[in-house]
């Protein structure tokens, strides 16, 4: 089956009909490719087991936890265990932004995202296209970050595998990405570099 493609244009948002197509596809467990400020991500509904299984096929460690994609500090506090005030301030400065953070999960967190050690990798991209897509989806998402920012690569690789592809003309900057472990004090960069202010 050929993927349904939606185009996001910076400054214009999503057309109403496109906005209304996203929520049903995500809630039905469809496989989606969506944009962030770092790269494209393949993912879907974090609480749909069928979707989770499909997303795992694109992960290096097929049995490992998947990353959680959300869009607000309110959601973050729902899925992430409290941390000391100093680390909380640093976390909330990182998010939204081009970072993934490793933190302790709460019982409310999607099980597919929680490691055997009880940690979870959370992303809250700041890009306009991601925020619009997430608002339309209305669901917490699991995702696997792809090593591409090119729409042509996404269409070639996922045109027959994904159910929905959301493309954007918004610039992506993979060089700004860092994965930061906040279960350690001080926090440690597992990928990329720590922000200078951290």
C-alpha positions as CSV (number, residue, x, y, z in Angstrom):
1,X,0.0,0.0,0.0
2,X,1.3,3.5,-0.9
3,X,1.6,5.9,2.0
4,X,-0.7,8.9,2.3
5,X,1.5,12.0,2.1
6,X,0.8,15.4,3.8
7,X,3.0,18.4,3.1
8,X,3.7,21.0,5.9
9,X,4.7,24.5,4.7
10,X,6.4,26.7,7.3
11,X,4.2,29.7,8.2
12,X,1.1,28.2,6.6
13,X,0.4,25.3,9.0
14,X,-1.6,22.2,8.0
15,X,-4.6,22.5,5.7
16,X,-7.8,21.7,7.7
17,X,-8.5,18.5,5.7
18,X,-4.9,17.3,6.4
19,X,-5.2,18.1,10.1
20,X,-8.4,16.1,10.3
21,X,-6.8,13.0,8.6
22,X,-4.0,12.7,11.1
23,X,-5.8,11.8,14.3
24,X,-7.8,8.8,12.9
25,X,-4.7,7.4,11.3
26,X,-2.7,7.6,14.5
27,X,-5.5,6.3,16.7
28,X,-6.0,3.4,14.3
29,X,-2.4,2.3,14.8
30,X,-1.0,3.3,11.5
31,X,2.7,3.6,10.9
32,X,3.7,7.3,10.5
33,X,6.8,9.2,9.4
34,X,6.9,12.6,11.0
35,X,9.3,15.6,11.1
36,X,11.3,17.1,14.0
37,X,14.0,19.8,14.0
38,X,16.7,17.0,14.0
39,X,15.5,14.5,11.4
40,X,12.5,12.5,10.4
41,X,11.1,9.8,12.8
42,X,9.2,6.6,12.1
43,X,6.6,5.9,14.8
44,X,3.0,5.9,15.9
45,X,0.6,5.6,18.9
46,X,2.6,4.8,22.0
47,X,-0.2,2.8,23.6
48,X,-1.1,0.7,20.5
49,X,0.7,-2.7,20.7
50,X,0.4,-3.4,17.0
51,X,2.0,0.0,16.2
52,X,4.7,-0.6,18.7
53,X,5.6,-4.0,17.0
54,X,5.8,-2.3,13.6
55,X,8.0,0.5,14.9
56,X,10.4,-2.0,16.5
57,X,11.2,-3.4,13.1
58,X,13.2,-0.2,12.4
59,X,15.1,-0.2,15.7
60,X,18.7,-1.5,16.0
61,X,17.7,-3.4,19.2
62,X,14.3,-4.9,18.4
63,X,13.6,-5.7,22.1
64,X,14.9,-2.5,23.6
65,X,12.7,0.4,24.8
66,X,11.4,2.9,22.2
67,X,11.7,6.6,22.6
68,X,8.7,8.6,23.7
69,X,7.6,11.7,21.7
70,X,5.4,14.3,23.5
71,X,4.8,18.0,23.2
72,X,4.2,19.6,26.7
73,X,5.7,19.8,30.1
74,X,2.4,18.6,31.5
75,X,2.8,15.3,29.6
76,X,6.4,15.2,30.7
77,X,5.4,15.4,34.4
78,X,2.8,12.6,33.8
79,X,5.3,10.1,32.4
80,X,8.5,11.2,34.2
81,X,9.3,10.7,37.9
82,X,10.1,13.8,39.9
83,X,13.7,14.9,40.1
84,X,15.5,17.3,42.4
85,X,14.8,21.0,41.7
86,X,18.2,21.8,40.1
87,X,17.8,18.9,37.6
88,X,14.2,19.8,37.0
89,X,15.1,23.3,36.0
90,X,17.8,22.0,33.6
91,X,15.4,19.5,32.1
92,X,12.8,22.1,31.5
93,X,15.4,24.3,29.8
94,X,16.2,21.4,27.5
95,X,12.6,20.8,26.5
96,X,11.2,21.5,24.1
97,X,14.3,21.4,22.0
98,X,16.7,19.2,20.0
99,X,17.4,16.8,22.8
100,X,16.5,13.4,24.0
101,X,16.6,13.0,27.8
102,X,16.9,9.8,29.8
103,X,14.9,10.0,33.0
104,X,13.0,7.7,35.5
105,X,9.6,6.7,34.3
106,X,6.3,6.7,36.2
107,X,3.7,4.0,36.1
108,X,1.7,6.0,33.6
109,X,4.5,5.8,31.0
110,X,3.9,3.6,27.9
111,X,5.4,0.2,28.7
112,X,7.0,0.0,25.3
113,X,9.2,3.0,26.2
114,X,10.4,1.8,29.7
115,X,13.7,0.0,30.1
116,X,14.3,-2.9,32.5
117,X,16.0,-0.3,34.7
118,X,12.8,1.8,34.8
119,X,14.2,4.6,32.7
120,X,12.6,6.3,29.6
121,X,14.0,8.3,26.7
122,X,11.8,11.4,26.1
123,X,11.8,13.8,23.2
124,X,9.8,17.0,23.0
125,X,10.8,18.6,19.6
126,X,10.3,22.3,19.2
127,X,9.8,22.5,15.5
128,X,6.6,24.0,14.2
129,X,5.9,21.1,11.9
130,X,6.3,18.6,14.7
131,X,4.1,20.6,17.1
132,X,1.4,20.9,14.5
133,X,1.5,17.2,13.7
134,X,1.4,16.2,17.4
135,X,-1.5,18.5,18.0
136,X,-3.4,16.9,15.2
137,X,-2.5,13.3,16.3
138,X,-3.7,13.9,19.9
139,X,-1.6,10.9,21.1
140,X,1.7,10.3,22.8
141,X,4.0,8.7,20.2
142,X,6.8,6.1,20.1
143,X,9.5,6.7,17.5
144,X,12.8,5.7,16.0
145,X,14.9,8.6,14.8
146,X,16.0,8.2,11.1
147,X,19.3,9.2,9.8
148,X,17.9,11.5,7.1
149,X,16.6,15.0,6.7
150,X,15.8,14.6,3.0
151,X,12.2,14.2,1.9
152,X,13.3,12.3,-1.1
153,X,15.0,9.6,1.1
154,X,11.8,9.4,3.2
155,X,9.6,8.9,0.2
156,X,11.9,6.3,-1.3
157,X,12.3,4.3,1.9
158,X,8.9,4.5,3.4
159,X,6.6,5.2,0.5
160,X,5.5,1.5,0.5
161,X,6.1,0.8,4.2
162,X,4.4,3.6,6.1
163,X,0.7,4.5,6.1
164,X,1.2,8.2,6.5
165,X,4.2,10.5,5.7
166,X,4.3,14.1,7.0
167,X,6.8,16.1,5.0
168,X,8.1,19.6,5.8
169,X,10.1,22.4,4.3
170,X,11.2,23.4,7.8
171,X,15.1,23.2,8.1
172,X,16.5,20.3,10.2
173,X,19.8,20.4,12.1
174,X,20.9,16.9,13.2
175,X,24.3,18.4,14.4
176,X,22.4,20.0,17.3
177,X,21.1,16.7,18.7
178,X,22.2,15.3,22.0
179,X,20.9,12.4,24.2
180,X,21.4,13.4,27.8
181,X,21.2,11.0,30.8
182,X,19.5,12.8,33.7
183,X,19.5,9.8,35.9
184,X,23.2,10.7,36.7
185,X,24.2,13.8,38.6
186,X,25.7,15.7,36.9
187,X,23.9,14.7,33.7
188,X,26.0,12.9,31.0
189,X,25.8,13.1,27.2
190,X,25.3,9.6,25.7
191,X,25.3,11.1,22.2
192,X,26.3,14.5,21.0
193,X,27.5,17.2,23.4
194,X,26.0,18.7,26.6
195,X,24.7,22.2,26.2
196,X,27.2,24.7,27.5
197,X,24.8,26.0,30.1
198,X,24.3,22.5,31.6
